[in-house]
Amino acid sequence: MERIFRATSRLAVHDGFHAFQNHLVGKFYDVLGRGYSSDENEVALVHRLVDAADGESFGPLQLRAAMLHGTRSYVEFSYLDKPVTKELGDMALISIVTAGPTRLLQRITIVQNKKSSGKSWGIDPEQLFLLKNFPPFAGNKGIFKGARDLAFKNASGCLGSYGLLASPGEMIFISAPLVAEMQRGKKSVALADISVIAGAAEASSGSGVWGVAPWLGGPLAEELMYIWRKTVRDYGFPWPMPNFGSIPFLQNVKFGRDLYDLTRNFTQINIGEVTFAGDHVLNANADGFANLLVRSAGFEIFEGGFDNTFGDRPFEGQMAVIVAHLDVEREG
């Protein structure tokens, strides 16, 4: 873990990294704005984001992105008292930290993108139930076909999320549990609903190890104190630093008000469920799914360590995959 903290501490105080994030945000606003001016649908708008992100890099951080095409993947699960079939999501944001070819940490959030109608977004309550709770599901069509009683753990509350696209070219990021709080029986979510929930969401976003700690076990606290004394204070952060909250990396962020929030938090490894950390697979099915997406996109990021949940089957589905890869051995 010390290598991760050293790398993120350097980036946190690097003016060039901040400029890189602003550059990315500018690209995203530009492409979404042009997409909205052409009245494009969600798929086309997300495709623009994928093209804009792919290949961007700063020092140890590189973005890779691809659109996976094929038959849509559907899953069947019990919604309250009835079986329903829904698509899992249309985009995955995956963060991977490596030391060269060795994987150190991995996160994923599965995103359903929605384009606004006026000042609101239509939310399917059944798919929201799936992205919030991840009940056991069976594969109906596509990549999950043939799977039975497959379940993803959602310890972070951010394995499932929504990307709310808005005119003239904006994107709001919200975890599925927060969307459920806003919806409360309605068929849509409005800007007014987001304003109500935003304060509570932002107040609760800085937990963990920094968001990762809950998954690493008892010895972590002692290790963190050692790492803090040896490395983190060298970069000018104040002492004491409760919960290590002064470093804006490895948090558990569930809400991004705009593309600035989303871009900064994604490039700071703050978003999604932790599926691998501390040399351990922590969420086998979600980790296997994330690795399947990475492999299917043709990204060779780390060696070995793949979960065998999905075997060697090819990806069958339509999904945008955007990966933020931080290599702590690469010069920053």
LOLUMMI-141049 format. One record per residue (C-alpha): x negated, z, y; chain; residue number from 0; residue in three letters. Coordinates in Angstrom, 2 decimals, m for minus. Last residue first. Example, Ala and Ser with C-alpha at 12.3 -4.5 7.8 and 13.67 -1.06 7.14 Angstrom:
% residues 2
+---------+---------+---------+-------+-----+-----+
|    east |      up |   north | chain |   n | res |
+---------+---------+---------+-------+-----+-----+
|  m13.67 |    7.14 |   m1.06 |     A |   1 | ser |
|  m12.30 |    7.80 |   m4.50 |     A |   0 | ala |
+---------+---------+---------+-------+-----+-----+
% end
This chain:
% residues 332
+---------+---------+---------+-------+-----+-----+
|    east |      up |   north | chain |   n | res |
+---------+---------+---------+-------+-----+-----+
|   m5.15 |  m12.55 |   11.22 |     A | 331 | gly |
|   m7.52 |  m13.40 |    8.36 |     A | 330 | glu |
|   m5.89 |  m13.87 |    4.97 |     A | 329 | arg |
|   m6.33 |  m11.02 |    2.51 |     A | 328 | glu |
|   m3.05 |   m9.36 |    3.51 |     A | 327 | val |
|   m1.11 |  m12.49 |    2.61 |     A | 326 | asp |
|    2.31 |  m12.31 |    4.28 |     A | 325 | leu |
|    4.76 |  m14.91 |    3.00 |     A | 324 | his |
|    8.11 |  m15.34 |    4.79 |     A | 323 | ala |
|   10.26 |  m17.49 |    2.52 |     A | 322 | val |
|   13.32 |  m19.54 |    3.48 |     A | 321 | ile |
|   15.48 |  m20.93 |    0.66 |     A | 320 | val |
|   18.61 |  m22.94 |    1.44 |     A | 319 | ala |
|   20.94 |  m23.13 |   m1.52 |     A | 318 | met |
|   22.86 |  m25.68 |   m3.54 |     A | 317 | gln |
|   22.90 |  m25.12 |   m7.27 |     A | 316 | gly |
|   21.27 |  m25.68 |  m10.61 |     A | 315 | glu |
|   17.76 |  m24.24 |  m10.76 |     A | 314 | phe |
|   15.87 |  m25.17 |  m13.88 |     A | 313 | pro |
|   15.83 |  m22.80 |  m16.86 |     A | 312 | arg |
|   12.46 |  m21.28 |  m17.72 |     A | 311 | asp |
|   13.81 |  m17.84 |  m18.54 |     A | 310 | gly |
|   16.50 |  m16.58 |  m16.18 |     A | 309 | phe |
|   15.90 |  m12.85 |  m16.64 |     A | 308 | thr |
|   12.22 |  m13.40 |  m17.43 |     A | 307 | asn |
|   10.81 |  m11.48 |  m14.46 |     A | 306 | asp |
|    7.81 |  m13.19 |  m12.96 |     A | 305 | phe |
|    4.67 |  m11.09 |  m12.69 |     A | 304 | gly |
|    2.24 |  m13.95 |  m12.93 |     A | 303 | gly |
|    0.40 |  m15.54 |  m10.01 |     A | 302 | glu |
|    1.52 |  m15.54 |   m6.40 |     A | 301 | phe |
|    2.72 |  m17.99 |   m3.76 |     A | 300 | ile |
|    3.17 |  m21.34 |   m5.47 |     A | 299 | glu |
|    6.25 |  m22.65 |   m3.63 |     A | 298 | phe |
|    7.92 |  m25.54 |   m5.45 |     A | 297 | gly |
|   11.44 |  m24.73 |   m4.23 |     A | 296 | ala |
|   12.44 |  m24.11 |   m7.83 |     A | 295 | ser |
|    9.66 |  m21.52 |   m8.17 |     A | 294 | arg |
|   10.77 |  m19.62 |   m5.07 |     A | 293 | val |
|   14.42 |  m19.77 |   m6.13 |     A | 292 | leu |
|   13.62 |  m18.60 |   m9.66 |     A | 291 | leu |
|   11.50 |  m15.83 |   m8.19 |     A | 290 | asn |
|   14.42 |  m14.59 |   m6.12 |     A | 289 | ala |
|   16.72 |  m14.67 |   m9.15 |     A | 288 | phe |
|   14.22 |  m12.75 |  m11.28 |     A | 287 | gly |
|   13.84 |  m10.14 |   m8.54 |     A | 286 | asp |
|   17.61 |   m9.78 |   m8.26 |     A | 285 | ala |
|   17.88 |   m9.32 |  m12.03 |     A | 284 | asn |
|   14.93 |   m6.94 |  m12.31 |     A | 283 | ala |
|   15.52 |   m4.65 |   m9.35 |     A | 282 | asn |
|   12.49 |   m2.39 |   m9.05 |     A | 281 | leu |
|    9.79 |   m4.57 |  m10.60 |     A | 280 | val |
|    6.72 |   m2.35 |  m10.35 |     A | 279 | his |
|    3.18 |   m2.76 |   m9.04 |     A | 278 | asp |
|    4.00 |   m0.54 |   m6.04 |     A | 277 | gly |
|    6.78 |   m2.80 |   m4.86 |     A | 276 | ala |
|    9.18 |   m5.43 |   m6.24 |     A | 275 | phe |
|   12.89 |   m6.02 |   m5.67 |     A | 274 | thr |
|   13.24 |   m4.53 |   m2.18 |     A | 273 | val |
|   16.64 |   m5.59 |   m0.89 |     A | 272 | glu |
|   16.71 |   m7.46 |    2.40 |     A | 271 | gly |
|   15.27 |   m7.62 |    5.89 |     A | 270 | ile |
|   12.39 |   m5.87 |    7.64 |     A | 269 | asn |
|    9.43 |   m8.00 |    6.53 |     A | 268 | ile |
|    8.25 |   m8.36 |   10.17 |     A | 267 | gln |
|    8.82 |  m12.13 |   10.11 |     A | 266 | thr |
|   12.45 |  m11.50 |    9.13 |     A | 265 | phe |
|   12.89 |   m8.81 |   11.76 |     A | 264 | asn |
|   11.52 |  m10.94 |   14.56 |     A | 263 | arg |
|   13.52 |  m14.00 |   13.59 |     A | 262 | thr |
|   16.81 |  m12.15 |   13.16 |     A | 261 | leu |
|   16.54 |  m10.14 |   16.37 |     A | 260 | asp |
|   15.56 |  m13.18 |   18.46 |     A | 259 | tyr |
|   18.19 |  m15.32 |   16.75 |     A | 258 | leu |
|   20.94 |  m12.95 |   17.90 |     A | 257 | asp |
|   22.47 |   m9.50 |   17.40 |     A | 256 | arg |
|   20.55 |   m8.78 |   14.22 |     A | 255 | gly |
|   22.06 |   m6.18 |   11.90 |     A | 254 | phe |
|   21.04 |   m4.71 |    8.57 |     A | 253 | lys |
|   17.40 |   m3.78 |    9.20 |     A | 252 | val |
|   15.64 |   m1.74 |    6.51 |     A | 251 | asn |
|   12.19 |   m1.28 |    8.00 |     A | 250 | gln |
|    8.99 |   m2.76 |    6.57 |     A | 249 | leu |
|    7.47 |   m3.59 |    9.97 |     A | 248 | phe |
|    8.22 |   m2.40 |   13.52 |     A | 247 | pro |
|    5.55 |    0.33 |   13.56 |     A | 246 | ile |
|    6.81 |    3.22 |   15.69 |     A | 245 | ser |
|    9.18 |    4.34 |   12.94 |     A | 244 | gly |
|    6.50 |    5.87 |   10.75 |     A | 243 | phe |
|    9.22 |    8.25 |    9.56 |     A | 242 | asn |
|    8.22 |   10.64 |   12.35 |     A | 241 | pro |
|    5.13 |    9.45 |   14.31 |     A | 240 | met |
|    3.11 |   12.41 |   15.55 |     A | 239 | pro |
|    0.97 |   10.96 |   17.00 |     A | 238 | trp |
|    1.43 |    7.79 |   19.04 |     A | 237 | pro |
|    0.39 |    4.31 |   17.85 |     A | 236 | phe |
|   m2.95 |    3.04 |   19.15 |     A | 235 | gly |
|   m4.15 |    0.73 |   16.39 |     A | 234 | tyr |
|   m6.61 |    3.19 |   14.85 |     A | 233 | asp |
|   m3.66 |    5.55 |   14.28 |     A | 232 | arg |
|   m2.48 |    3.28 |   11.46 |     A | 231 | val |
|   m5.66 |    3.21 |    9.42 |     A | 230 | thr |
|   m7.16 |    6.40 |    8.02 |     A | 229 | lys |
|   m4.81 |    9.09 |    9.27 |     A | 228 | arg |
|   m1.70 |    7.02 |    8.56 |     A | 227 | trp |
|   m2.96 |    5.86 |    5.17 |     A | 226 | ile |
|   m3.53 |    9.44 |    4.05 |     A | 225 | tyr |
|   m0.12 |   10.52 |    5.33 |     A | 224 | met |
|    1.47 |    7.56 |    3.58 |     A | 223 | leu |
|   m0.24 |    8.38 |    0.28 |     A | 222 | glu |
|    1.04 |   11.95 |    0.39 |     A | 221 | glu |
|    4.58 |   10.75 |    1.06 |     A | 220 | ala |
|    4.38 |    8.07 |   m1.64 |     A | 219 | leu |
|    3.63 |   10.38 |   m4.54 |     A | 218 | pro |
|    7.36 |   11.10 |   m5.02 |     A | 217 | gly |
|    8.75 |    7.65 |   m5.76 |     A | 216 | gly |
|    8.39 |    4.09 |   m4.49 |     A | 215 | leu |
|   11.98 |    2.89 |   m4.01 |     A | 214 | trp |
|   13.00 |    5.27 |   m1.20 |     A | 213 | pro |
|    9.82 |    4.39 |    0.73 |     A | 212 | ala |
|   10.59 |    0.72 |    1.40 |     A | 211 | val |
|   12.57 |    1.12 |    4.62 |     A | 210 | gly |
|    9.34 |    2.20 |    6.45 |     A | 209 | trp |
|    8.98 |    3.15 |    4.58 |     A | 208 | val |
|   12.72 |    4.21 |    4.93 |     A | 207 | gly |
|   15.06 |    4.21 |    7.84 |     A | 206 | ser |
|   14.95 |    2.17 |   11.01 |     A | 205 | gly |
|   18.28 |    0.34 |   10.74 |     A | 204 | ser |
|   20.62 |    3.31 |   11.11 |     A | 203 | ser |
|   20.83 |    3.36 |   14.91 |     A | 202 | ala |
|   21.10 |   m0.43 |   15.08 |     A | 201 | glu |
|   24.09 |   m0.49 |   12.76 |     A | 200 | ala |
|   25.85 |    2.34 |   14.58 |     A | 199 | ala |
|   25.49 |    0.53 |   17.87 |     A | 198 | gly |
|   26.54 |   m2.85 |   16.48 |     A | 197 | ala |
|   29.82 |   m1.75 |   14.86 |     A | 196 | ile |
|   32.06 |   m1.90 |   17.93 |     A | 195 | val |
|   30.39 |   m4.95 |   19.44 |     A | 194 | ser |
|   30.77 |   m6.84 |   16.17 |     A | 193 | ile |
|   34.53 |   m6.21 |   16.12 |     A | 192 | asp |
|   34.84 |   m7.60 |   19.67 |     A | 191 | ala |
|   32.99 |  m10.74 |   18.61 |     A | 190 | leu |
|   35.66 |  m11.32 |   15.99 |     A | 189 | ala |
|   35.73 |  m10.98 |   12.18 |     A | 188 | val |
|   38.39 |  m12.77 |   10.16 |     A | 187 | ser |
|   40.91 |  m12.29 |    7.37 |     A | 186 | lys |
|   41.73 |   m8.70 |    8.28 |     A | 185 | lys |
|   41.83 |   m5.86 |    5.77 |     A | 184 | gly |
|   39.08 |   m3.76 |    7.35 |     A | 183 | arg |
|   36.96 |   m6.64 |    8.69 |     A | 182 | gln |
|   34.45 |   m4.66 |   10.69 |     A | 181 | met |
|   33.56 |   m2.20 |    7.94 |     A | 180 | glu |
|   33.38 |   m5.03 |    5.41 |     A | 179 | ala |
|   31.02 |   m6.94 |    7.71 |     A | 178 | val |
|   28.82 |   m3.85 |    7.81 |     A | 177 | leu |
|   28.74 |   m3.71 |    4.01 |     A | 176 | pro |
|   27.86 |   m7.45 |    3.90 |     A | 175 | ala |
|   24.78 |   m7.10 |    6.09 |     A | 174 | ser |
|   24.97 |   m8.78 |    9.50 |     A | 173 | ile |
|   22.84 |  m11.53 |   11.09 |     A | 172 | phe |
|   24.13 |  m13.26 |   14.22 |     A | 171 | ile |
|   23.17 |  m16.89 |   14.84 |     A | 170 | met |
|   23.39 |  m18.86 |   18.09 |     A | 169 | glu |
|   23.64 |  m22.53 |   19.04 |     A | 168 | gly |
|   26.30 |  m23.24 |   21.69 |     A | 167 | pro |
|   28.33 |  m21.99 |   19.92 |     A | 166 | ser |
|   28.20 |  m19.47 |   17.08 |     A | 165 | ala |
|   26.82 |  m19.18 |   13.56 |     A | 164 | leu |
|   27.46 |  m15.91 |   11.74 |     A | 163 | leu |
|   24.83 |  m15.48 |    9.04 |     A | 162 | gly |
|   26.23 |  m13.04 |    6.52 |     A | 161 | tyr |
|   24.63 |  m10.59 |    4.12 |     A | 160 | ser |
|   24.19 |   m9.52 |    0.50 |     A | 159 | gly |
|   21.12 |   m7.59 |   m0.70 |     A | 158 | leu |
|   21.41 |   m5.53 |    2.47 |     A | 157 | cys |
|   22.88 |   m2.19 |    1.43 |     A | 156 | gly |
|   19.35 |   m1.16 |    0.48 |     A | 155 | ser |
|   20.22 |    0.06 |   m3.02 |     A | 154 | ala |
|   22.06 |   m3.16 |   m3.90 |     A | 153 | asn |
|   21.43 |   m3.50 |   m7.64 |     A | 152 | lys |
|   22.23 |   m6.92 |   m9.10 |     A | 151 | phe |
|   24.43 |   m7.19 |  m12.18 |     A | 150 | ala |
|   24.77 |   m9.78 |  m14.95 |     A | 149 | leu |
|   27.57 |   m8.90 |  m17.36 |     A | 148 | asp |
|   27.42 |  m12.32 |  m19.02 |     A | 147 | arg |
|   25.26 |  m15.33 |  m18.22 |     A | 146 | ala |
|   26.29 |  m18.69 |  m19.72 |     A | 145 | gly |
|   26.20 |  m20.57 |  m16.42 |     A | 144 | lys |
|   24.30 |  m18.54 |  m13.83 |     A | 143 | phe |
|   22.35 |  m21.51 |  m12.47 |     A | 142 | ile |
|   25.38 |  m23.77 |  m12.12 |     A | 141 | gly |
|   28.92 |  m22.98 |  m13.16 |     A | 140 | lys |
|   30.91 |  m19.94 |  m14.33 |     A | 139 | asn |
|   28.13 |  m17.42 |  m14.80 |     A | 138 | gly |
|   29.47 |  m13.96 |  m15.49 |     A | 137 | ala |
|   29.51 |  m11.05 |  m13.08 |     A | 136 | phe |
|   28.86 |   m7.32 |  m12.95 |     A | 135 | pro |
|   29.87 |   m6.06 |   m9.49 |     A | 134 | pro |
|   27.60 |   m6.99 |   m6.59 |     A | 133 | phe |
|   29.25 |   m4.51 |   m4.19 |     A | 132 | asn |
|   28.90 |   m5.99 |   m0.70 |     A | 131 | lys |
|   28.20 |   m9.63 |   m1.53 |     A | 130 | leu |
|   30.94 |   m9.73 |   m4.20 |     A | 129 | leu |
|   33.57 |   m7.92 |   m2.09 |     A | 128 | phe |
|   32.74 |  m10.27 |    0.78 |     A | 127 | leu |
|   33.33 |  m13.19 |   m1.58 |     A | 126 | gln |
|   36.76 |  m11.80 |   m2.39 |     A | 125 | glu |
|   37.61 |  m10.98 |    1.22 |     A | 124 | pro |
|   36.87 |  m14.55 |    2.40 |     A | 123 | asp |
|   35.69 |  m14.13 |    5.99 |     A | 122 | ile |
|   36.85 |  m16.48 |    8.76 |     A | 121 | gly |
|   34.64 |  m16.12 |   11.82 |     A | 120 | trp |
|   35.84 |  m15.35 |   15.34 |     A | 119 | ser |
|   35.23 |  m16.37 |   18.95 |     A | 118 | lys |
|   36.52 |  m19.94 |   18.71 |     A | 117 | gly |
|   36.20 |  m20.89 |   15.07 |     A | 116 | ser |
|   32.77 |  m19.68 |   14.20 |     A | 115 | ser |
|   30.49 |  m21.21 |   11.59 |     A | 114 | lys |
|   29.89 |  m19.03 |    8.55 |     A | 113 | lys |
|   26.70 |  m18.64 |    6.53 |     A | 112 | asn |
|   26.67 |  m16.62 |    3.32 |     A | 111 | gln |
|   23.29 |  m14.99 |    2.89 |     A | 110 | val |
|   21.54 |  m13.55 |   m0.16 |     A | 109 | ile |
|   18.91 |  m11.06 |    1.00 |     A | 108 | thr |
|   15.57 |  m10.79 |   m0.74 |     A | 107 | ile |
|   12.51 |   m8.55 |   m0.72 |     A | 106 | arg |
|    9.06 |   m8.61 |   m2.35 |     A | 105 | gln |
|    5.94 |   m6.43 |   m2.29 |     A | 104 | leu |
|    2.39 |   m6.46 |   m3.65 |     A | 103 | leu |
|    2.04 |   m9.79 |   m5.48 |     A | 102 | arg |
|   m1.47 |  m10.80 |   m6.43 |     A | 101 | thr |
|   m2.57 |  m14.38 |   m5.63 |     A | 100 | pro |
|   m4.40 |  m13.40 |   m2.42 |     A |  99 | gly |
|   m3.21 |   m9.88 |   m1.67 |     A |  98 | ala |
|    0.49 |  m10.63 |   m1.49 |     A |  97 | thr |
|    3.57 |   m9.75 |    0.55 |     A |  96 | val |
|    6.72 |  m11.74 |   m0.13 |     A |  95 | ile |
|    9.87 |  m11.91 |    2.00 |     A |  94 | ser |
|   12.86 |  m13.94 |    0.82 |     A |  93 | ile |
|   15.82 |  m15.09 |    2.92 |     A |  92 | leu |
|   18.29 |  m16.80 |    0.61 |     A |  91 | ala |
|   20.98 |  m19.23 |    1.76 |     A |  90 | met |
|   24.30 |  m20.58 |    0.51 |     A |  89 | asp |
|   25.86 |  m17.58 |   m1.18 |     A |  88 | gly |
|   27.26 |  m16.35 |   m4.51 |     A |  87 | leu |
|   30.01 |  m18.96 |   m4.83 |     A |  86 | glu |
|   33.27 |  m17.47 |   m6.05 |     A |  85 | lys |
|   35.43 |  m17.11 |   m9.15 |     A |  84 | thr |
|   38.05 |  m14.38 |   m9.45 |     A |  83 | val |
|   39.23 |  m12.05 |  m12.20 |     A |  82 | pro |
|   41.99 |   m9.60 |  m11.20 |     A |  81 | lys |
|   42.45 |   m5.84 |  m10.76 |     A |  80 | asp |
|   40.13 |   m5.10 |   m7.83 |     A |  79 | leu |
|   38.07 |   m8.30 |   m7.73 |     A |  78 | tyr |
|   36.65 |   m8.66 |  m11.24 |     A |  77 | ser |
|   33.83 |  m11.17 |  m11.49 |     A |  76 | phe |
|   33.22 |  m14.87 |  m12.10 |     A |  75 | glu |
|   30.18 |  m16.61 |  m10.63 |     A |  74 | val |
|   29.78 |  m20.05 |   m9.10 |     A |  73 | tyr |
|   26.72 |  m22.24 |   m8.59 |     A |  72 | ser |
|   27.16 |  m25.45 |   m6.60 |     A |  71 | arg |
|   25.92 |  m28.57 |   m8.35 |     A |  70 | thr |
|   22.62 |  m29.75 |   m6.97 |     A |  69 | gly |
|   20.35 |  m29.48 |   m3.95 |     A |  68 | his |
|   17.73 |  m26.90 |   m3.03 |     A |  67 | leu |
|   16.94 |  m27.00 |    0.68 |     A |  66 | met |
|   13.41 |  m25.84 |    1.41 |     A |  65 | ala |
|   11.46 |  m23.35 |    3.52 |     A |  64 | ala |
|    7.96 |  m21.91 |    3.66 |     A |  63 | arg |
|    6.86 |  m19.58 |    6.45 |     A |  62 | leu |
|    3.29 |  m18.30 |    6.66 |     A |  61 | gln |
|    1.91 |  m14.95 |    7.78 |     A |  60 | leu |
|   m1.78 |  m14.01 |    7.49 |     A |  59 | pro |
|   m2.79 |  m15.73 |   10.74 |     A |  58 | gly |
|    0.32 |  m17.28 |   12.27 |     A |  57 | phe |
|    2.32 |  m19.87 |   10.41 |     A |  56 | ser |
|    5.07 |  m22.48 |   10.61 |     A |  55 | glu |
|    5.15 |  m24.78 |    7.58 |     A |  54 | gly |
|    8.90 |  m24.84 |    7.07 |     A |  53 | asp |
|   10.87 |  m23.01 |    9.75 |     A |  52 | ala |
|   12.26 |  m25.96 |   11.74 |     A |  51 | ala |
|   13.25 |  m27.93 |    8.65 |     A |  50 | asp |
|   15.04 |  m24.92 |    7.18 |     A |  49 | val |
|   16.82 |  m24.16 |   10.46 |     A |  48 | leu |
|   18.06 |  m27.77 |   10.68 |     A |  47 | arg |
|   19.33 |  m27.59 |    7.10 |     A |  46 | his |
|   21.23 |  m24.45 |    8.10 |     A |  45 | val |
|   23.06 |  m26.46 |   10.77 |     A |  44 | leu |
|   23.80 |  m29.30 |    8.36 |     A |  43 | ala |
|   25.23 |  m26.94 |    5.75 |     A |  42 | val |
|   27.30 |  m24.99 |    8.29 |     A |  41 | glu |
|   29.00 |  m28.08 |    9.74 |     A |  40 | asn |
|   27.77 |  m30.32 |   12.56 |     A |  39 | glu |
|   29.63 |  m30.74 |   15.86 |     A |  38 | asp |
|   26.90 |  m33.02 |   17.32 |     A |  37 | ser |
|   26.32 |  m30.64 |   20.27 |     A |  36 | ser |
|   26.31 |  m27.82 |   17.73 |     A |  35 | tyr |
|   23.46 |  m29.42 |   15.82 |     A |  34 | gly |
|   21.46 |  m29.99 |   18.99 |     A |  33 | arg |
|   21.89 |  m26.35 |   19.94 |     A |  32 | gly |
|   20.96 |  m25.24 |   16.45 |     A |  31 | leu |
|   17.73 |  m27.28 |   16.62 |     A |  30 | val |
|   16.69 |  m25.98 |   20.03 |     A |  29 | asp |
|   17.64 |  m22.37 |   19.41 |     A |  28 | tyr |
|   15.62 |  m22.38 |   16.19 |     A |  27 | phe |
|   12.57 |  m23.93 |   17.86 |     A |  26 | lys |
|   12.65 |  m21.39 |   20.68 |     A |  25 | gly |
|   12.95 |  m18.53 |   18.21 |     A |  24 | val |
|    9.89 |  m19.79 |   16.38 |     A |  23 | leu |
|    7.82 |  m19.95 |   19.57 |     A |  22 | his |
|    8.94 |  m16.42 |   20.47 |     A |  21 | asn |
|    7.74 |  m15.20 |   17.08 |     A |  20 | gln |
|    4.39 |  m16.93 |   17.58 |     A |  19 | phe |
|    4.01 |  m15.34 |   21.02 |     A |  18 | ala |
|    4.55 |  m11.92 |   19.44 |     A |  17 | his |
|    1.92 |  m12.74 |   16.84 |     A |  16 | phe |
|   m0.51 |  m13.82 |   19.55 |     A |  15 | gly |
|   m0.02 |  m10.54 |   21.40 |     A |  14 | asp |
|   m1.26 |   m8.66 |   18.34 |     A |  13 | his |
|   m0.20 |   m5.00 |   18.30 |     A |  12 | val |
|    2.26 |   m5.20 |   15.39 |     A |  11 | ala |
|    0.15 |   m7.82 |   13.62 |     A |  10 | leu |
|   m2.76 |   m5.41 |   13.18 |     A |   9 | arg |
|   m0.49 |   m2.64 |   11.93 |     A |   8 | ser |
|    1.15 |   m5.06 |    9.50 |     A |   7 | thr |
|   m2.19 |   m5.99 |    7.92 |     A |   6 | ala |
|   m3.47 |   m2.40 |    7.68 |     A |   5 | arg |
|   m0.16 |   m1.14 |    6.34 |     A |   4 | phe |
|   m0.04 |   m3.79 |    3.63 |     A |   3 | ile |
|   m3.64 |   m3.11 |    2.58 |     A |   2 | arg |
|   m2.91 |    0.62 |    2.35 |     A |   1 | glu |
|    0.00 |    0.00 |    0.00 |     A |   0 | met |
+---------+---------+---------+-------+-----+-----+
% end
